């Protein structure tokens, strides 16, 4: 498979995580008084992390320095782990485990961030072997 396409896979996963968390797999809706619950902060943090990772991985597809590839993949692994921990560990969520943030957003974020970390690890191994 084309090397440039392989380096764009984590970018696509990052974009899907950001877009999915902002739309289909979003956290709980606003309260009746117009304020937001804590899970909305977790949603915003995940979207921001996804956008930043997307930009980073797109840059990775167009650079040629081996050291920079390795560095970006290491950052991708670390960011994947941190993003995995955002909903529920780093940012507190709603009180009930039956809420949308626990039932929909958290599993989606955990799967996507784990995929980003695994694909970044595979890219790191590939970049280190060159």
N, C-alpha and C positions, 0 to 999 in steps of 0.2 A: 504494500500500500504506500502511496505517496507520503513522504516524510512530513510535508507541510500539513496534509490532512490529519495525520496522526497527532501533530502538535496542536491542532485546533479542537480535538475531542474534549479536553478539559475546558476549553473556552465555551463550547456549546453546552456542556453540563453546567457550567457556572451561570450562563445566561438562562438556561431552563430553570435552575434553582431560583434565581432572582425573579424571573417572570412568574413562575408558578407560585412562589410565596406571596407575591404582590396581588395575584388574581385568584386562581382556582383554589389554591391551598392556603389561603390567607388565614390570619388569626381571627379571633372573635370580633364581632361588629362593635360599633360604639355603643355606649350605654345610653339609656333614655335621656339623660341630662346632657348628652353631647361629649362627655369625657371618654377617655379610652382606658382600657385595662392594661395591666403590665405586659400582657402577651403582644400587644400592638408594638411595644418597644422592641420586643424580640423579633417580630416580623420585620420592622424597619432595619434592624441590625443585620438580619440575614440578607435582605435585599441589597443593602449597601455592600456587604461582603461579596455577594454574588457579582455585582457590577464591577467591583474592584478586581476580583479574580478574572472576570471576563476580559477586562482591559489588559491585565498582566499576561494572560495566556495568548491573547491576540498579538501582543508585542513579541512574545516568545516565538511565534510562528515566523516572524520576519527578521529575527536577529540570527547572526551566524556564529557568535562567540560561544564556544562550548561551556565556558565558565558561567556565562550568563544563563544558559539553558539550565545548568545544574542548580544555580541559585534560584531561579524562578520555580523549578520543580520542588525544591526544598520549602520555599515559601508556600507553594500550593498544598503540600502535605500539612504543614503547620496550620494554614488557614482552614483547611478541610476539617482538621481536628477541632480547632476553636469554633468554627461554625456549627459543628456537630453539638457542641456544648452550649451554644447560645440559648436555645429554647429549653428552659427548665433548670439549667445549672448556672449559667452566667447571668441570665435575665430571668427573674421569677415569672411564673405564669399564673393563670387563674387558680382559684381554690379547688375547683372540682375537676377530677380527671376525665369527666364526661364532656367537658367543654370542647369547642371546635379546635382550640389551639392545641390541646393534647391529642385529640382524636384524628385530626387532619394535618395540621401544620407541622407539628413535631416529628411524626413519622416520615413525612415527605422530606423535611430538612435533613433528618438523620440519614436517610437513604442517599440523597443527592450529595451531601457533604462527604459521606463515606466513599461514594463513587469517585468524587473529585480527588480525595486523598489517595485512593488506590491507583487511579489513572496517573496521578502525579508521581507516585512511587514507581510505576512502570516506566514513565518517561525519564525519571531520574536514573534508573538502572540502564536504560538505553543510552542516555547521554553520557553516563560515566564509562560505558564500555567503549566509546569511540576513541 
